[in-house]
Amino acid sequence: MAKADETRLRAVVDAIDAATLSQTDLAESAGISRDSLYQYRMAARRPTPDTVRRIVKALKRQRQAIDRAIEKLGKLGV
């Protein structure tokens, strides 16, 4: 495989990884337990305002990672 093709493939894999966020990953990034996140999602519990802020920050970080991956793909002409 040519170097340019390897670079494009790695960029695509990085973009897929950036776009794939499990509930476990989100909970860890937000500093809460996966069980708590599941309970919030199922409306079994209500998160505190601070917890909501931490979840939003984690999602923003994820969005930034996706944006960087897309930008990299664009620079590679993909």
N, C-alpha and C positions, 0 to 999 in steps of 0.2 A: 504494500500500500504506500502510495506517495505521501511525503511529509504533509502536503497541503490537505490531502484527504484525511490523514490522521488528526490533524489540527481541527478540521471541520467536525469529524466524528466526536472528538473529545468535547468540543463546544456544544454539540447537540446533547450528549450525555449529561454535561454539566447543566444545561437548560432543563432537561427532564428532571434531574435531581433537585434543582431549585424549585421547580413547580410542584414537586411531590412532598407534601407535608402531612404526616400522619398526626392523629390526635395525640399520640405519645410525644412526638417531636414538638408540637405546639405547646402542650402542657409543660414540657421540660423548658422550652424557650421562655415561657411566661412565668416559670417558677412555681407552678402549681402541680398537683397530682393529676394523673390521667383520669383517675376515678372522679375527682372533682369536676374536671372538664366535661366528662361524660354526663355527670349529674346536671350540670348547667345546660348542656345540649338537650337533655331530655326534660328539662324544666322541673326536675325533682328538687333542685336547690337554686337559689339566686346568688349570683356572685356579688361581692362588695364592689363599690365603685373603684377601689384600688385594684382589685382583681381584674375588673373590666379594662382598666387602663393598661395593665400588664399584658393582657391578651391582645389588645389593640397594638401595643408596641411590638409584640412578637410577630403579629401579622404584617405590620409595616416593614419589619426587618426582612420577612420572607418576600414581600413584594419587591423590596429593593434588590434582593438577590436575583429574583426573576428578571427584573429590569436590566441588571448588569449582564445576565446571561443572554438576554435578547439583543442587547447592544453589541456584545461580543460576536454573536451570530451575524448581525448586520454588517459588522466590519469585515467579516470573512466572506461576505457576499452570499450568505445563505438566506 
